[in-house]
Amino acid sequence: MSHDKPPIPPSTATATPSWRARLRRHPLRVGVGLLALAVLALILLWDWNWFKGPIEREVEARTGRRLDIAGPLDVDLGRVPVIRADGLSFANAPWARRPLMASAQRLELAIELWPLFKGEVRIPEIRLRQPRLNLQSDAEHGGNWKFERGGDGELPVFRRIWIDDGRMEFLDPAGKTDLNLHVASRAAQRADAAPPVQVEGSGRWKGNPFKLLGRAESPLELQHAQRPYRIDVRASAGATRAHARGELIDPFHLRDFELQLALAGTNLADLYPLLGLAIPDTPPYALDGRLSREGTTWRYRGFSGRVGDSDLSGDASVATGGRRPYLRADLVSRRLDFDDLAGFVGAPPQAGRGESTNPELAAENARLQASAKLLPDTPYRLDKLRAMDADVRLRAGRINAPGWPLDDMQARLLLENGLLKLSPLNFGVADGEIRSTVVMDARQAPIRTRADIDARGLTLAKLLPNVRLASDAVGKVGGRMALSGRGDSVARMLGSSDGEVAVGMGPGRISNLLMEFTGIDLAEILKFKLTHDRKIPIRCAFGDFAVADGVMSARALAFDTSDTLLVGKGTIDLAQEKLDLTIRARPKDRSLLALRTPLYIDGTFKHPRARPDYKRLGLRGAAALALGSIAPPAALLATLELGPGKDASCAGHAAN
């Protein structure tokens, strides 16, 4: 019996070859088939969410912050794949106030494939829906946008970003500053440019609420600290408005930038809580210039505009690196409205038709007008005088001051640690000049003030612009004042002052009719009225006052002409603002109808009065009537002036 296996039929072996035989005979076909099956299985079973964990770990490795992807992760494959992720949140720095630095309802980003083979991550476009970005600055740690990376890898390279309904918050607790912005992308002007953003928001700057609206470059540009970041933003804080357009570098630190800044408001004093600049009250202003920052120094160059009814231009800078801000400014005004400087003496500017003011200063002006006092009593704020240092120069080519014969002005203000010095404080006045030095020591309360003032070459006629009979007077007036006092307002300083005041003039000429009116010489007045007035020589005039505890007492007071000698005495109370002066006329000629009687100057600074001694005037009139009832020619004896006046001693009293 044979044990051999039966042979396989040839037809059966040919029809069913083994898979190994097929692989040996057609390896390419088999490989493609298997790959197709694998791709089909991968498509059916693939879940992009498998990559969420690796992505989260990679971001944390590169930034040191945790990334969470709470929603689904999906990828659209193509030449440039697009990745979509929902529910993203990115952790903040451990020291920051908010737990999250960033979050988004949806993130779409395109990623270039070929750079990945070289280890580079390039993201040509990002789209964010409802992103939230919380930035915070800290004196110790810097900004929360500075990452502590776990390795030496570089952050991805971003090119374009599109934001829908974005929100950004910036906090600086040390600077009492917070900013809340609504951000939305807008179409770029060039196809290759990153889309800019429209921003609108509000917040607080150094504790003061403000609002802003404007446009800025793509937020991606903020990652380049050395590259200019262009903005065009309008902001308002109360009545203060600003329009900034230009370039910033490292904007979150405001390190270096060059902006065109227009600044406007109702009062420059409102800048004190915003910028720490202690500027007196002013009328409404509008300025425009170039704002830049170099280190710790802010510069406002080439600005021009108006403050009240005055034009103003120049350069200013504020250095913030010292114990106090230091303001330096060189200012020029072609035409200065003098009452716009009223804030420097604690007074409001004029209000009414044609005058620039604001509601607060208008109310203060109304209060001052209703007051019985003339001198401003608004106290200086010691905290402002001690809050900053300053070196400010001001030149005015022309001064508008109705009722005051002011021509021009040159001043320099120095303020250091509460010690303020105005030197020089010079005015062109009535063709002459007044040179002044004023020192205010606010290092202690109350303020101690000393003023030294010299006047030279003032034209007499221009000093009396409202006196018609003095319009053609000839003569030069000079004088000096040295006062020191204590008080936190101009009124209190003068009301407590000690020192001396002297004024005088040398030879000149004045209306004879004016002198006869002063002495009530009816005969001479009628003569000049019927004929014509004439000028008579002035020998000299002088007034010398001692000042003690706010009271000016006349030591010598005289006005000496060839026709009449006027002598006076009395006091001027600076604290009570009261006048108590007596002027006596001593004619040097004879007159038949002279009702000579003392002239009293009294009242207040705000409402002065000049009146004759009606009692004596009545006695002389009664005597004339009594004598006239006896014999009419005898009535002239009561008014007869025999001219006992003598020349005054002018030595030492002539004007400079």
C-alpha positions in Angstrom: 0.0 0.0 0.0 1.3 3.3 -1.0 1.4 6.2 1.6 2.0 9.1 -0.9 -0.4 12.1 -0.8 -2.6 12.5 -3.8 -1.4 15.2 -6.2 -3.1 18.6 -6.3 -5.1 19.2 -9.3 -3.3 21.8 -11.5 -6.4 23.9 -12.0 -6.9 24.3 -8.2 -3.3 25.4 -7.5 -3.4 28.0 -10.3 -6.7 29.6 -9.1 -5.8 30.1 -5.4 -2.2 31.3 -5.0 -1.1 32.3 -1.5 -0.8 35.9 -0.3 3.0 35.5 -0.2 2.9 34.5 -3.8 0.8 37.5 -4.7 3.2 39.8 -2.7 6.2 38.2 -4.6 4.5 38.6 -8.0 2.8 42.1 -7.5 4.4 43.9 -4.5 3.4 47.4 -5.6 -0.3 46.5 -6.0 -0.4 44.9 -2.7 1.3 47.8 -1.0 -1.1 50.4 -2.5 -4.0 48.3 -1.4 -2.8 47.9 2.1 -2.1 51.7 2.3 -5.6 52.5 1.0 -7.1 50.2 3.7 -5.0 51.9 6.3 -5.9 55.4 5.2 -9.6 54.4 5.1 -9.3 53.0 8.6 -7.4 56.1 9.8 -10.1 58.4 8.3 -12.9 56.4 9.9 -11.2 56.2 13.3 -9.0 59.4 13.5 -9.7 62.0 16.2 -7.8 65.3 16.1 -8.5 65.7 19.8 -5.7 63.2 20.4 -3.4 66.1 19.8 -4.9 68.4 22.5 -2.6 67.0 25.2 0.6 67.3 23.2 -0.2 70.8 22.2 -1.0 71.9 25.7 2.2 70.4 27.0 4.2 72.0 24.2 2.8 75.5 24.9 3.5 75.1 28.6 7.1 74.0 27.8 7.7 77.0 25.7 6.0 79.7 27.9 5.9 78.2 31.4 2.1 78.8 31.5 -0.7 76.2 31.3 -2.9 76.0 28.2 -6.3 74.3 28.3 -8.4 73.4 25.3 -11.8 72.6 26.7 -13.7 72.3 23.3 -13.2 70.2 20.2 -10.0 70.4 18.1 -10.3 70.1 14.3 -8.1 70.4 11.3 -8.8 71.3 7.7 -6.1 69.7 5.6 -4.7 71.6 2.6 -1.5 73.3 1.4 -1.7 75.4 4.5 -3.7 73.5 7.1 -6.2 75.4 9.3 -6.5 74.3 13.0 -9.7 75.1 14.9 -10.0 74.9 18.6 -12.8 76.0 21.0 -12.8 76.9 24.7 -9.2 78.0 25.1 -7.7 79.4 28.2 -4.1 80.5 29.0 -2.9 80.8 32.5 -1.6 84.1 33.9 1.6 84.8 35.8 1.4 83.5 39.4 1.6 87.1 40.8 -1.1 88.6 38.5 -4.6 89.5 39.8 -6.6 87.5 37.1 -6.2 83.7 37.0 -6.2 83.8 33.1 -4.0 85.9 30.9 -6.0 85.0 27.8 -9.0 83.1 26.7 -11.1 82.7 23.5 -14.4 81.1 22.5 -12.8 79.9 19.2 -9.3 80.0 17.7 -8.6 79.4 14.1 -5.0 79.4 12.9 -3.2 78.5 9.7 0.1 76.8 10.0 2.8 76.4 7.3 4.0 72.7 6.9 7.4 73.0 5.3 9.0 75.2 8.0 7.9 72.5 10.6 10.5 70.1 9.1 13.2 72.8 10.0 11.9 73.2 13.5 10.2 76.5 12.9 6.5 77.3 13.7 5.1 79.9 11.3 1.5 81.0 11.6 0.4 83.2 8.7 -3.1 84.0 10.1 -5.0 83.8 13.4 -8.7 84.4 13.8 -10.1 84.9 17.3 -13.7 84.9 18.4 -14.5 86.7 21.6 -10.9 86.7 22.9 -10.1 88.1 26.3 -6.7 89.4 27.1 -5.7 90.5 30.7 -2.4 92.4 30.9 -0.9 93.6 34.1 2.2 95.6 34.9 4.1 95.1 38.2 7.0 97.0 39.6 8.7 93.9 40.8 8.0 91.4 38.1 7.6 93.7 35.0 4.7 92.7 32.8 2.7 89.4 32.7 3.5 89.2 29.0 7.1 88.2 29.9 7.1 84.4 29.9 9.3 82.1 32.0 10.1 79.5 29.3 10.8 75.9 30.2 13.3 75.5 27.4 15.4 77.3 24.8 12.7 77.1 22.1 11.4 80.2 20.3 7.9 81.4 20.3 5.9 80.9 17.0 6.1 83.6 14.3 2.7 85.3 13.8 1.8 87.4 10.7 -1.8 88.3 10.7 -4.6 88.3 13.3 -8.3 89.0 13.0 -10.4 89.7 16.1 -14.1 89.5 16.5 -15.6 91.1 19.7 -12.3 91.2 21.6 -11.8 92.6 25.1 -8.5 93.7 26.7 -7.8 94.8 30.2 -4.6 96.5 31.4 -3.8 96.9 35.1 -1.1 98.9 36.8 -2.0 98.9 40.5 1.1 100.9 41.5 0.1 103.7 39.0 -3.6 103.5 40.0 -4.2 102.8 36.3 -6.6 100.4 34.7 -7.9 100.2 31.1 -10.7 98.2 29.6 -10.9 98.1 25.8 -13.3 96.6 23.2 -11.2 95.6 20.2 -12.4 94.6 16.7 -10.4 94.1 13.6 -10.9 96.3 10.5 -9.9 95.8 6.9 -6.3 96.8 6.1 -5.6 99.4 3.5 -3.0 97.1 1.8 -3.5 93.5 1.0 -0.1 92.6 2.5 -0.7 94.5 5.8 -1.9 93.1 9.1 -5.5 94.2 9.8 -5.6 97.2 12.2 -8.0 97.3 15.1 -10.7 99.7 16.2 -10.5 100.3 20.0 -13.1 101.8 22.3 -12.8 101.8 26.1 -12.6 103.4 29.4 -10.7 103.2 32.6 -8.7 105.2 35.1 -5.4 106.9 34.7 -3.7 107.6 38.1 -7.1 107.2 39.7 -9.0 109.6 37.3 -11.7 108.2 35.0 -11.2 108.5 31.2 -12.6 107.3 27.9 -10.9 106.6 24.6 -11.7 105.8 21.0 -9.4 105.2 18.0 -7.5 102.9 15.7 -4.2 101.1 16.2 -2.1 98.6 14.4 -2.5 94.9 14.7 -2.0 93.6 18.2 0.6 91.3 16.8 2.9 94.3 16.4 3.0 94.6 20.2 5.3 91.5 20.3 8.1 93.6 18.6 9.3 95.8 21.4 11.7 97.7 19.2 9.4 98.2 16.3 7.2 101.4 16.1 3.5 100.8 16.9 1.2 103.3 15.2 -1.9 104.6 16.8 -4.5 107.3 16.3 -6.5 107.6 19.5 -8.7 110.3 21.1 -9.2 110.3 24.9 -11.1 112.4 27.4 -10.8 112.7 31.2 -13.5 115.0 32.5 -13.2 118.2 30.5 -9.6 117.4 29.4 -9.4 116.0 25.8 -6.4 114.6 24.0 -5.8 113.4 20.4 -2.6 111.3 19.9 -1.4 110.1 16.6 2.0 108.7 15.8 4.3 105.9 16.9 5.0 104.1 20.1 7.8 101.8 21.0 7.2 99.2 23.7 3.8 100.9 24.4 3.1 99.1 27.7 6.1 100.7 29.2 5.8 104.0 27.2 9.5 103.8 26.8 10.2 105.8 23.6 7.7 107.3 21.3 7.0 110.2 19.0 3.4 111.4 18.8 1.5 114.4 17.6 -0.6 115.3 20.6 -3.4 117.8 20.7 -4.4 118.7 24.2 -7.5 120.8 25.1 -9.6 121.5 28.1 -11.3 124.1 30.3 -8.5 124.5 32.8 -4.8 123.6 32.7 -5.0 123.0 36.5 -7.0 119.8 35.7 -3.6 118.3 34.5 -2.5 118.1 38.1 -4.3 114.8 39.1 -3.6 113.4 35.6 0.1 114.2 35.1 1.2 115.6 38.4 1.8 119.1 37.0 0.9 121.9 39.4 -0.3 124.6 37.1 -2.5 127.5 38.3 -6.1 127.9 37.2 -6.4 129.1 33.6 -9.2 129.7 31.1 -9.9 127.1 28.4 -6.9 126.1 26.4 -6.1 124.2 23.2 -2.5 123.2 22.3 -0.9 120.9 19.7 2.7 119.7 19.5 5.1 116.7 19.3 5.1 114.5 22.4 8.1 112.2 22.9 9.8 110.3 25.7 13.5 109.8 26.2 14.2 107.7 29.2 12.4 109.3 32.1 11.9 112.6 30.3 8.7 113.6 28.5 9.0 116.3 25.9 6.3 118.5 24.3 8.1 120.2 21.5 7.0 122.9 19.1 3.6 123.2 20.5 1.3 126.2 19.7 -2.2 127.2 20.5 -4.2 129.3 22.9 -4.8 129.7 26.6 -7.8 131.9 27.2 -7.5 134.9 24.9 -3.7 134.6 24.6 -1.7 132.8 22.0 1.0 130.5 23.4 3.9 128.5 21.8 7.2 126.9 22.9 8.8 123.8 24.2 8.3 122.0 27.5 9.6 118.9 29.2 8.9 116.9 32.4 11.6 114.8 34.0 10.1 112.0 36.1 13.3 110.3 37.4 13.8 112.4 40.5 12.0 112.8 43.8 9.5 115.1 42.2 8.5 115.8 38.5 10.7 118.6 37.1 8.9 120.9 34.6 11.1 122.9 32.2 9.4 125.2 29.7 10.3 128.1 27.3 7.1 129.9 26.4 6.3 132.7 24.0 3.2 134.8 23.5 2.9 137.3 20.8 -0.2 138.8 22.4 -0.9 138.0 26.0 -4.3 138.8 27.6 -3.1 139.9 31.0 -6.1 138.5 33.0 -5.2 135.0 31.7 -2.4 135.1 34.2 -4.8 135.9 37.1 -4.5 132.3 38.4 -0.9 133.0 39.5 -2.2 135.4 42.1 -5.2 133.3 43.0 -7.8 135.3 41.0 -10.0 134.2 38.2 -9.8 135.7 34.7 -12.4 138.3 33.6 -15.8 137.0 32.6 -18.3 138.5 30.2 -18.6 139.4 26.5 -15.4 138.5 24.6 -13.7 136.9 27.5 -12.7 133.2 27.6 -13.5 131.4 30.8 -15.1 128.2 32.2 -18.1 127.7 34.5 -16.0 127.2 37.6 -13.8 130.3 37.1 -16.9 132.4 36.0 -18.5 131.5 39.3 -15.4 132.5 41.1 -15.2 135.7 39.2 -18.9 136.4 40.2 -18.0 135.7 43.8 -15.0 138.1 43.7 -17.1 140.8 42.0 -19.7 140.5 44.7 -17.1 140.7 47.5 -16.4 144.0 49.2 -12.7 143.2 48.8 -10.5 143.7 45.8 -7.4 141.6 46.6 -7.8 137.9 45.8 -8.0 135.7 48.9 -8.0 132.3 47.3 -5.3 130.3 49.1 -2.4 128.7 47.4 -2.3 124.9 47.7 0.8 124.0 49.6 0.7 120.4 48.3 0.9 121.7 44.7 3.8 124.0 45.4 5.6 121.1 47.0 4.6 118.4 44.5 7.0 119.4 41.6 10.0 121.5 40.7 10.0 123.9 37.7 12.0 126.2 35.6 9.6 128.2 33.3 10.4 131.2 31.1 7.7 133.3 29.6 8.1 136.2 27.1 5.1 138.3 25.9 5.7 140.7 23.0 2.5 142.6 23.6 0.1 142.7 26.6 -3.6 143.4 26.4 -4.6 144.9 29.7 -7.4 147.5 29.5 -6.9 150.2 32.0 -3.3 149.2 32.6 -0.4 150.8 30.5 1.4 147.4 30.1 3.6 146.9 27.0 5.4 143.6 27.3 6.6 141.0 29.8 9.6 138.8 30.6 9.4 136.3 33.5 11.2 133.3 34.8 9.7 131.0 37.5 11.9 128.8 39.5 10.3 126.3 41.9 12.4 123.8 44.0 11.2 121.8 46.9 8.4 124.4 47.8 10.6 127.5 47.3 9.3 129.6 44.4 11.2 132.5 42.9 10.0 134.8 40.2 13.2 136.5 38.9 13.0 138.3 36.7 9.4 139.4 36.7 9.7 142.4 34.3 7.1 144.5 32.6 7.3 147.2 30.0 4.9 149.9 31.5 4.1 153.3 30.1 7.3 153.6 28.1 9.3 152.5 31.1 9.9 149.3 33.0 9.1 147.6 36.2 11.6 145.0 37.4 10.6 142.7 40.2 11.8 139.7 42.2 9.3 137.8 44.2 10.2 134.9 46.5 7.6 132.6 48.1 8.7 130.1 50.6 6.1 127.3 50.8 8.3 124.9 52.7 6.4 125.9 55.9 2.9 127.2 56.6 1.9 129.9 56.2 3.8 130.9 53.1 6.5 133.6 53.6 6.8 136.0 50.7 9.2 138.8 49.9 8.7 141.2 46.9 11.3 143.7 45.7 10.0 146.0 42.9 11.7 148.8 41.0 10.0 151.1 38.5 11.8 153.4 36.2 11.0 155.9 33.4 7.2 155.6 33.5 5.4 158.3 31.5 3.1 160.3 33.7 0.4 160.8 31.0 0.2 157.1 30.3 -0.1 156.3 34.0 -3.3 158.4 34.1 -5.1 157.2 30.9 -8.6 158.0 32.2 -7.8 161.6 33.4 -8.5 163.8 30.4 -6.7 166.8 31.8 -3.5 164.7 32.3 -3.5 163.4 28.8 -0.7 165.8 27.8 1.2 165.8 31.1 5.0 165.6 30.8 7.2 163.8 33.3 8.8 160.4 34.3 7.8 158.5 37.4 9.8 155.9 39.3 9.7 154.1 42.5 10.5 151.1 44.6 8.8 148.7 46.9 10.2 146.2 49.4 7.6 144.1 51.2 7.7 140.9 53.2 4.7 139.1 54.7 3.1 135.8 55.7 -0.1 134.2 54.4 -1.3 131.6 51.9 -3.1 134.1 49.6 -2.2 137.5 48.1 -4.6 139.3 50.4 -3.2 137.7 53.5 0.4 138.3 52.4 -0.2 142.0 51.9 -2.3 142.3 55.0 0.6 141.2 57.2 3.4 142.8 55.3 6.2 145.0 56.5 8.6 147.2 54.5 8.5 150.4 52.6 7.0 151.9 49.4 8.4 155.0 47.7 7.4 156.7 44.5 8.6 160.0 42.9 9.1 162.0 39.8 11.4 164.9 38.8 10.6 167.9 36.6 7.7 167.9 34.3 4.6 169.7 33.2 0.9 169.3 34.0 -2.5 171.0 33.3 -2.9 174.1 35.5 -6.6 173.6 35.4 -6.2 170.2 37.0 -4.3 171.8 39.8 -6.9 174.5 40.3 -9.6 171.9 40.5 -7.6 170.1 43.2 -7.5 173.3 45.2 -11.1 174.4 44.3 -9.9 177.8 43.1 -13.1 179.1 41.3 -11.5 182.2 39.9 -8.7 180.3 38.2 -11.0 177.6 37.0 -13.3 180.2 35.4 -10.4 182.0 33.9 -9.0 178.9 32.2 -12.5 177.8 31.2 -13.1 181.1 29.5 -9.7 181.3 27.9 -7.7 178.2 27.6 -5.8 175.8 29.8 -2.0 175.9 30.0 0.6 173.6 31.3 2.6 174.6 34.4 6.0 173.2 35.5 6.2 170.4 38.0 9.1 170.8 40.3 8.8 167.2 41.7 6.4 164.8 43.3 7.0 162.1 45.9 5.3 159.7 48.2 7.2 157.8 51.0 5.4 155.2 53.1 6.5 153.0 55.9 4.7 149.6 56.0 4.1 147.8 59.3 1.7 144.9 59.8 -0.1 145.7 56.6 -0.6 149.4 57.2 1.1 152.0 55.0 1.8 155.3 56.8 2.8 158.3 54.8 6.2 159.7 55.9 6.2 162.3 53.1 3.6 163.0 50.4 3.8 166.0 48.1 3.1 167.2 44.5 4.9 170.5 43.9 4.3 172.7 40.9 5.1 176.4 40.2 1.4 177.2 40.9 0.4 174.9 43.8 2.0 172.7 46.4 -0.1 169.6 47.4 0.9 167.9 50.6 -0.7 164.9 52.2 -0.7 162.6 55.1 -2.6 159.5 56.2 -2.6 155.7 56.0 -3.5 152.9 53.6 -4.7 149.7 55.3 -3.8 146.7 53.1 -5.6 144.2 55.4 -8.9 146.1 55.5 -8.4 147.6 52.1 -9.2 151.1 53.4 -7.9 154.5 52.4 -7.5 157.4 54.8 -5.5 160.2 53.1 -5.8 164.0 53.4 -4.5 166.2 50.6 -4.0 170.0 51.3 -3.4 172.5 48.6 -1.0 175.4 49.3 -1.3 177.8 46.3 1.7 180.0 45.4 -0.4 182.7 43.8 -3.2 185.1 44.9 -6.9 184.3 44.0 -10.1 186.2 44.8 -12.4 183.1 44.6 -10.5 180.3 46.3 -12.5 177.9 48.5 -9.4 176.2 49.7 -10.2 173.1 51.8 -8.6 169.7 52.5 -9.3 166.9 50.0 -10.1 163.6 51.6 -9.4 160.3 49.9 -11.2 157.5 51.7 -13.4 154.5 51.0 -12.0 151.1 50.0 -9.7 149.8 47.3 -12.8 148.7 45.3 -14.8 151.9 45.9 -12.4 154.8 46.6 -13.8 158.3 47.2 -12.2 161.8 46.8 -14.2 164.6 48.5 -13.5 168.0 50.0 -14.0 168.9 53.6 -17.6 170.0 53.3 -17.6 171.4 56.8 -14.8 173.8 56.2 -16.1 174.5 52.7 -19.5 175.4 54.3 -17.9 177.7 56.9 -16.0 179.6 54.2 -19.1 179.9 52.1 -21.1 181.1 55.1 -18.5 183.7 56.0 -18.6 185.0 52.4 -22.4 185.3 52.6 -22.3 187.1 55.9 -19.7 189.6 54.7 -21.6 190.1 51.5 -24.7 191.1 53.4 -22.7 194.0 55.0 -20.9 195.1 52.0 -20.8 193.0 48.8 -17.1 193.6 48.0 -16.3 192.3 51.5 -17.5 188.8 50.6 -14.3 188.3 48.6 -12.3 188.5 51.8 -13.6 185.1 52.8 -12.3 183.4 49.6 -9.2 185.5 49.2 -6.1 183.3 48.9 -2.9 185.2 49.5 -0.7 182.3 48.3 1.3 181.2 51.4 2.5 178.0 49.7 6.3 177.3 49.6 8.3 175.0 47.3 8.7 171.5 48.6 12.1 170.1 49.2 12.6 167.9 46.2 16.1 166.7 47.0 16.3 163.0 47.2 12.7 162.4 45.9 13.3 162.8 42.1 12.4 159.8 40.0 15.1 157.7 38.4 
